[in-house]
Amino acid sequence: MAGISTKTVHDIFQNMEYGPSSTSTATAQSWLEKHSRILGLFIDGKFSSPADRQTQDVTDSKAAVVCSTVCAKDEDVASAASSAARGFKTWSDLSCYQRAKVLLKLAGVVQRHSQCVSELCELSQSSTSPAVLVRLAQYYASWAQLRDTLMPEWIPQGVVAVAVSDDCSVYFLMLKVLPALAMGNAVIVVPGKTTTLPALLLAQLFMEAGLPAGVLNVVTGSEASLAAKVAQNSQVNHLTYSGSQQTGEALAKAVAGWGVPMSFSLSLSSVCPFIIFDSADLDSAVDGVIELAFKKKRDFQWVLCVQESVLDSVVARLKLRMTGMKCVALATETDRNLIDAAVQETQQQGGTLIQSCSPVSTGGLYPPTILCGLAPSCEAVISPPPGPVLPLISFRSSAEGVTLGNHSPHGQAASIWTEDLTLALESAKSLCVGSVWVNCHSVMDPALPFCGRRESGNCTDGGREGLYQFLRPSHSPSFPRSSPSSINYADFGSAASKFVIPEGFDPSSVPRFYSQYLGGQLRKADSGCSRSVLAPGGAVLAHCPDGGRKDVRNAVEAAIKVQPGWMKKSPAARSQALYSLADSLDKRRQDLAVSIRTQTGIPLDEAEKEVELSISRLSDWAARCDKEQAGTPFPPQSGTALSTPEALGVLGVILPNSKPLLSLVSLLGAAIAMGNAVVMVPSEKYPLPALEFIQVLQASDIPGGLVSIITGGRDQLTHSLANHSVIQSIWYWGSKEGCQFLQYSCVSPLKHLWLHCEEEEEKEAGQNWTSSNPSLQEELWRKAVVWKSIWIPTA
């Protein structure tokens, strides 16, 4: 019969061609026609097209114009923020059940309109299945229901701005939007080019599901600064971003100093290892390579790592599978230039190519290509080119394979292939990534935390863990927004602090010259300089070292040596070390109390209470060490999933003025209990309690080098910590200018930031270190860990 293929099953398996796919977009086109193919902003529950606004075209994969969208101006941003603030009040006043009911209804609404959602995603080149969005809505509806039951001491942030880059998928956009709504926040979405149409449709579907007006707003535009303008609005309480690293860095710098907390998921720039061990099922592993490496749109860049003993077998299978594969469309002609440069580099290094067919110079197509024989230092391995190109490197031992897997500055995900369960679990634990897929790849489910390491992000999406970026402890006050200060970022912290020596000062009257604590030893500052420690009345109490960049470097070098071993210790062993620290503090309680009274001027009985609370706080952290266990989520697919907290690495902590001893042990206990090393900068105003605490550390079982205490100018040491690539996180109590500097500077390399402006906290009664509220310890604990999810499929 005419029109029916005569190919046999044998023919199909021989050429491995893709089957026909539906290309109809009639439903999506009908929806666009209803809006006259000009989509306005979505503000206060309805579409809005203000007069005199520019528009930008939305194009499909063939560069044909699909429709136009309105470009928001400053007054539109202000209108969206005001609407969100009103919507937040309405939405947060609803019960958990009422909010959950809306999200559950959304799941049904998306199912009914799944054809239109699917077609709009296809038109926008954002391949996200409606079934995945339904799963997201159902999952977060359950968390909306349980928020007050399981997280009673946490409250919503307020108005959350969600921004994504142009190449971000709808899945990653909604992985931000839905948990923010579930926790009771209002949301302003700033979509990218590929998510604009689906975001506007989903906003309309939210209204159909019963979401109050103003709770979800969508502002579109052509300006790269639009997301920054939204975040700079004083009614926005939090900014979260998902997408490419370049766009994220520009956004962070534009928002620095505006007083809005930021969290970033930079998965689209991540380079992930695909590791095939010699114990793998090679046919399944090669199938996995073909599935993910040559897709038109990938969420990550991949590097194929193959054990040498099976390299020839894997290459032979790849050649067989790639024979006859069709060329893949490139996003832009610029991609071809990058691919050509990678191919040329491979050939210059003596490498070889595996290609499904010969490249064509026109038409925007390129054949699936594997670059073989590359060195790990090759540019194509460090930063693979876009398009259907996969670098391949080999390794000898399993340990070397894990080392290569950690070679990238990113740490988003890894796919490992082996039939040896012990090797799989050991490798998964050793890889410095947020997600590990064993004998599979690209498994996404909202029940699993999705957490980037290093340059791949500083927040967690998905799972219970991902909800906390949209919450704050109920005991934590909300501070007024501020405007940026005029700062020379290059010179920040370079000016030496000035100390006024009181008239009639007698150097012989100073009772003590203190040393700082580096690598388990007492040391002077590398500069040889010292600074005066003043009493509340201005008298000189002592001298302490004036530390600087080289002292920070030495402290970090010591921490690098000891932190991996400390992290690998059993939780019980870390617990006993912390108990010994509490016992050592107990034995010197009187000395510490006198030091606090002398330094701060408070009565002795108050100082003794602070020491008593400090001993108790250390004991709390010792007890908590072996109580925080890994989770076992229940995703809908068959298989086993694990969610485990891990140490961040080396932390930098700039301590507050308030409660100088209690704040120190609270932060120190949280950091080292979870397996981190820490470089601490005592309060510039009240350093003596921290310097006295050094003797407590020396008399305990805490390994030398795990904790360093460096005194000196706060801004200078903050600058040194921010610019050290090994420091993974900075906890900061200090000036508004210091907070702004860290937000601007800690985007490359990216760091986890926890920032506190002491001036504002003093006005608003900020962090209460004496509080017994359980959310205080939980917040500290969550700031000290990152999450890893491990997925092991079963038949």
C-alpha positions, 0 to 999 in steps of 0.5 A: 500500500502507498505511504507504508514503509517496507522496511523490516525490523532487520533494516531498522536495526541495521541503520539505526535511523530515528523513527518519524516524530509528530511535528504538529504544533496546531494547539500551540499555534491556536493559543498564540493566535488567541493572543494575536501572536503578541504576548504581554507581561503577566502581572497581577493574574492577567496579561498586560501589554502597556503602550509604547513598549518594545517587543522582541521576536521568539523564533523556532529551531528554523529561525522562523518567527513564532510570536513577539513578547513585550519588553518590560520597562522599569515601571513594569518591574515596579508594578510586578514587585508591588503585585507580588508583595500583595500576592505574598500577603494573600498566599502566605495567609492561606493554610498549608492545605489550601496552598497544597490544593492549588498545586494539586489542581495545577497538576490536573490542569497541566495534564489537560493542557499537556498538548499545548505545553508540549508543543510550546516547549518544542517551538521554544526549543526547550524539551520538557515533558508535561509529565515531568511538570505534573510530577513536579506539581504533585511532589511540591503540593505534598510539601506545601501540605507538610511545611508547618508539620515538618518545618514548624520553625521556618517561614517563607522569604517573601517575594522571590525573583527566579531568573534563568538564562536563555538556554535553561530548560522549563524543568529547571525553571519550575524546579525553582518556581514550584518549591518557592510557591509551595513554601508560601512565597510569591514569585516573579519569573524572569524567563530566558528565550527558550522558557518565555512562552512556556512560562507565560502559558504556565502562569495562565494555567496557575490562575486556572488552578486557583492561584491568587492574583499577584502570587506569580508574575512573569516579566519578559524583555530583551535586556540582559539587565532585566533580572538585575532590575527585578532583584534590585527592587526593594520589595524582592526578598530573595534572588535565585538563578539557574542557567549558564555561568557567564550570565550568572556571574554578570547577574551576581555582580549587578545585584551586589550591594542591594541587600538581597540574598542570592543562590545560583545553580550553574548546571548548564556550564557544567562538565560532567564525567561519564566513567566506564570501568572494566567491570561494566556491561559495555553494551549498556554503557555504550548505549548510554553514551549514544543516548546522551552525547549526541542529543540536540539539546543537552543539560550538561557537557560530558567527557567520556572516561574509559578504563584502558583494559576495555578501551578498544572494545568500547571504541569498536562498539562506538564505531558500530553504533555511530555508523549511519547516524544523522547529523545534528543541528547546531545552535549557531554557526559559532558552535561550528568554529568551536568544534573545528578548533577542538578537532584541530587540537585533537589532530595536532596532539595525535588523536583520532576522530570517530564520526558517523559521516563526513562533516558538511560545511553548510546547513548548520549540521554536524555529524556525531563526533568522538575525540579520542586520544586526548590528554586531560589538560586538553582544552577540549576536555576542560571545556568541551565544545557545544554540539554533538562532540564528545571528548574521550580520555582513558585511565589505568586504575579505578582510583585514576578514573575517580581522579579524572572525574574530579579533574573538572572545576565543575561538580554537577553530576557524574555517570559511572558504569560498573557491575561491581557494587562496592566499586560503584559506591566507593566511586560515588562517595569519592567523586566531588559532584552533587549527583551520581548516576550508577549504570544510568544517566540524567535521572531527574526527579524532584525527590532527589536533591540536585546540588552543584559543587565548586563552579556548578552552583552554591544552592540545592534544588529538589528534595526537602533540602532544596526547600530551605533556600526559600525559607528563613528561621522564624527567629531571624528578623527581616532587614530593610533593603539597602543601596550599593556603596561606592567600592573600589573592589580591587583595593578593598581591604588594602588600606591598613587599619589605624590605631590611636595610641592613648597618651602616656602609653607605657609599653611595659604595662601591656601584660601580653603579646598573643600569637595566632594559631596556624597549622596547630602551632602558635605563630606571629603574623608573616608580616611581623606586624602586630596591632593593639587590643583595646579595652572598652575604655580605650586602654591597651589590653594586649597586642595580637598579630596583624595577619594578612594574605600569606597567613591565610595562605598558610592556614589553608595549606594546613587545612587542605592536608588535614581536612580529607582525613578528618572528613573520613573519620567516623561520625563517632570519632568526630563526636569524641573529639568535640566532646574533648574540646568541650571538656578542655573549655570546661577546665579553662572556664574561669580564664575565658570568663575573665577574658570576656569581661576584660574585653567587652566590659560586661559583668563577670556573671554574664561572662560566666553564663556565656562560657557555660552556654559555649560548653553546652553548645559544643556538647550539642554539636558533639552529640549531633555528629552521628545523628544526622543520617543519609536519606532514602527518597522514594522516587517513582522510578524503580531503583534505589536512591540515597541522599547524603550530606557531605562536608563543604571543605575549607570554610572561612569564618569572619566572626561577629562582635556579639557574644565573642566566645559563644558565637565562635564555638557555635560556628566552629562546632557546626563546621567541624562536626560535619567534617569541614576545616575552618579558618576563623577571623576573630572580631576585630573589636573583641579578639581576646576570647578567641585568642584565649580559646587557642589554648583550649584547642591545643589541649583537645583532640582536634587535629592541628591545622583543622582550625586556624585563628588569624587576627588582623584587619577584618577587610584585609582578611576578608579580601584574602579569603574571598580570593583563595580558590580553595575556600568553598564557603564564607560566613561573614559578620561585618560591614555593609561594604564587606557584604557587597564586596563578597557578593561581587567577588565570590562568583569566580571562583563561586563560593557559598556565602552566608552574609550578615551586616552587623550594623543592621543586626544591631539595630534590629536585634539580629542573631541571638546566639543564646537562643535555644530555638532548634532552627538555629542549630538546624540553620548552622548545620545546613550551612555546613553541608552540601548534598549528594544524591546517588541513583542505582537503578534496578530491574 
